[in-house]
Amino acid sequence: MNSPCGGRWFVVLPDHEAASAVSARLRGAACRLVRHASGRPWLTGCWDEASARVVEAGEARLVTLGVLDPDGERLRAAARAVRGVADVESAVGPSVGDHFLLASVAGRTYARGTASGSRRLHRAEVDGVTVVADRPRTLAWLTGATVDLRQLAARLGSLVAPPYPLDEATLFHGVHAVAPGQAVLLERAGGVTVRPWWHPPEAELPLAEAARRLRGALRAAVAARVRPGRRWAADLSGGMDSTSLCFLAAEAGAELLALTLDWGAPGDEDLAYARQAAAGLPRGTTHLVFPHTALPPYLTGLDEGGEPDEEPTLRTRDLAQQEHLRAAMRAHGAERRLCGQGGDHVVLPPSAHLHDLLRSHPTLAARHLAGHAARHRWPRAATARALADRRPLAAWLTTEAGRVARGGQAPTVPMGWGPRATVPPWGTARAREMTAELLREAAVRAEPLAPTRGRHTWLYTARQAGRVAMGYERYGMALDMPFCDDGVLEACLSVRPHEAASPWTYKPLLAAAMRGIVPDPLLDRTTKGHATLAWHRGMRAHRRQLAAWLEDSRLVAAELAEPDALRRAWLSPGTLPARDGPAAEATLACESWLRDLERHPVPRHLKDPTHEPAPEP
């Protein structure tokens, strides 16, 4: 959702006299300003008018930014019903889409993102008042914050899933994330409160009933974006997630442009399934197949750098490919694209659900455990130890801290309180100790997302899908990810986990939801493709650039990486054990991010505006 200044950004200010000075600092970069009923600045930044709803009624101001169902009158009625910030959620009610909800009522300010984390907020104290923003770099610039090297060390081993609760932290000192499902309340007198606005549903529905709910939620999520007769692009990878969205978009009346990447990996069945799906879509669907040889290699543009993300991400690896796809879809008349990102995270309960099942239904758990252990090749002794482990989150984090500090390997059976912290072999003793220190601190204050491991881990996993969606949306990649909508998340979380994670069928919840919409052979697939070969090709293609970076590595200078071990990882990735491949990519993303921050210390959206400034505060 592009704005006049090249990307959505905003800052939420309290109804406080000191906030005017903060607004004045942002005036040259901002193109929009919404005021409190008092006349003081409340919401400033840049956003596309088509993605925003701003309504006023008396002392109430309500704003949504993002994807919202087409019924705008409902928000106006909500503003009329609001008497205080405590009324906001009940007045707005459940809504379809993926958006921020912001409110100013009688001098108090309320702001929240989404439960999935696809829309996230951050807060910091600026010039004596607490302000909220969607981008942590905005707050880092306002406060002069520096990079938190401890948080960077904790991400050397994994960007996809930093361990909980480290995944909720920003990479800047003094800039605090508002966790998904939490709202922040700013008082006129300057106080700040963070409290939950969302609670997950009970996991009690049988598969058939939860599937009906998921079908309705996905239909609504797609319909909130797609308009009949309009050209829409959609990924068609051949997997169940993207295929489902294609058929739902066609059902909603879109003129569909289906995009398939052919990675050319031996044994990969994605292309065959994608062609089969395309043949089942309505006449008039255009199907474009992009062979990997026709795409820019992974990591293209690495040497050029660019505007840094809000944190290190894996987006850099395929940014050139995404731009290639965007140009192709625009050439065919499509401005936005549906993407199946998040499907794996929300429709499949993590393996830790077996830890819960054993305690509630031991006989049923024994059957499912046998199936999962055979499918994933879990060692019997390690599986038994994982199941017997009853440590609460705090004790588990403390033990993890000790393991990381010693450089020990993580257990192979994934039944803990989420992914394990990992510092790769090229990480230094300093990096290990920094990560261990964060885990020890977290053990003192962290509360689990749910009482049991399985439930906690599923909520955590869904948030990681939201993190990825957030990164792509911030940088104008024109991607829509309906699986990350809160309504879809709630439908998935309502199912009995063991029914949605059967070891004998693949994605049974989504398959049941899409029966009658997607042809059965596409729902009965049991395999999944991958792009590992493409990543290795990209690393080989950029060996010269990687070698140059090794000569003056920022991570080595920060004493987070050992130079010789890092050289082997980047220049000979084919020799790495399978578990260390993702870590090599994560470390590369961290190095790239530090370099990009050096080149671009001021966020692009805060400089060189191409629009008229916002009104005077």
Steps between C-alpha positions, in 0.01 A plus 500: 500500500722775374482852632625820337830464683579145391365288783250513783620632832335672791552625854228514767531782753335550840268795561782680678658840446850353459383283209478807276880522498524138381248570225699805394813286455307271264314769308739514204469126439131456582229557244198449726392618842195408709431694818358414840167666583712749698669612181839354595673270248402134541592299191763609251685326218433383146246248380291433196148638538353186344635290790383736775169574667479807720174575683408756765206529737507750785820445697566163336736439210535151347752405231572171327805457277527190283253250356146533630168360383311738269234602757621848594173598669567250779810697607306827499233341718774373734641852541156627598468223761840555664499688831847398617796292385358202691213499247715490186531125446138421585374786284708403198433129549653213301617623160632331190842591366844590625538849647606729781227643724571841654274712719504834678218549749473788745876549530594131521670314214455132411703313238542139398613283212387145425499177697715328238764773509460590133442857621724590794551805715801628692542759772774720641540809713570801281557848640338403828186329366427144387419477130398201288601418144464219252874506415766461768754690287277807518525489878872419489555814290289714733686374809848455352492131598787269405491135396464247781781255422362245744181469298706478182709218648181308580401514132822368348359149503144565390296791366196289416434410862694683772417325828214634710496760648799640311286510187303786660804726542619770263864541395529849650570605859203670661251408225245248626269280295133474585438126485237364259162487670597789730379861486671811631314775684650850525361731767471876468713537814778296341442149638516190283333161543535185289216249528354211301217572257483149349472152648529178297191279471472167677639211296188288525338468156505173306675514164183527288361794696833684513541442125166669433613793711834518316328487161283798598795694641717447192212592269444820693872581510531464122175689435627791714777545245375374165231682303304325223630579156831643617833353398678331791825308507541199725785264575434148376792304641328165472466479878166483677513850650549704184276267297215557747533878467497479121173309496346732761606807301346350185182426698494866611502610136860606451659498157784281611867515407664191655879509554716189538874481569671187367804439719618209287585291806522124443186324617311826558135447406389862543484586131293194412248579774494868400418409138228264620352777715515754218309260277222488759466878536235688296552588137671833466759422766850586383774270631859622486785259576842645584791253460776563753739565212286800397500652849772703672702264723445502873686788669503716186565859605690398813798712396282804434347518843182694552256633756533275807201316643388567857698192600712243314274292276527238228324733257833598346555153356213520250435874477612517136277203417203666670561818303513292181164344583353838587603642163350199323167525679477874436567437133191278507287760679520377861604734780489260795563133560363234733761289676464180706756607761378404846306192398756258641508695826129523575340184359756255641545473878868460597627166627486625858123435495595136564645605836154631595313206348699247703376659821136532397444189282795260545361213291424727205837669545682166476352435154580847372848494650583179319392654170688827548814329627509276193429787262764734647748228601515608862739289709308301759707602802497870406123486447449344842713769666309778322165359607609454860624860529255697717706813560308828493608772259729677749697186584515402134645841404756477780615158376513631144722786616746253649502288184562803275781630722673160480450475124287189531279363223122533519296180549361347180137446609306831489282482810637787707349844553574589139814507284831479681746787507793425271834669463671350192848345509653825370343697787747620761500435873380860533202429274415189700519686830292790369228261386514306826471825695181591311353158573583526871334842515197365314468213748438752777223700331351300210152352520396227256243583233287209628516260796614199294794455265297399198266797518780744581710377209214522250434863598870574476519338155207704369680816612801407290279492190386847595860621531572396142178655369580824683843524339373465145208738554719775643711517190228522239526151355126508416442163668186396687519203737146401609623210715637764738160664554377472858172341394688222323731454799206470738329241279815287495562529874147379576568144377606206715874501426547126454230498230677778308842334530432142404821315407310310231368791292644836395335819628168331576337820628566699182418201278163459672430872475567509125312183397258596225697813410842355414513175297561197722829386339657834598382463859630145528861597434743383769828659382642851525757676281793712612749752361819371663671445164425858394662630819819305434507633143470853636782450749728369223409790272602752768818338631712798396274744683486278807880472503527879489260535790705253702797733475320768702209317657294713738409191701866408543580857603222479761659175629185302419650275230826307462656601165638163390188303585279765337713482185440126474127543554454766231748384238441124534137471615468158339729358768276614785281256691136542403418667833756779437383604152217725628741647756746598226219687326387665824853616576534640149175695549635644826822610327308655213269684740789657693658618175173645375450687829842659454406619151150614599503621862186707440196297391401577142145591601636776725708677238470630145119528502333530160178651634365806674571489874224436749328803656663680790461308830 
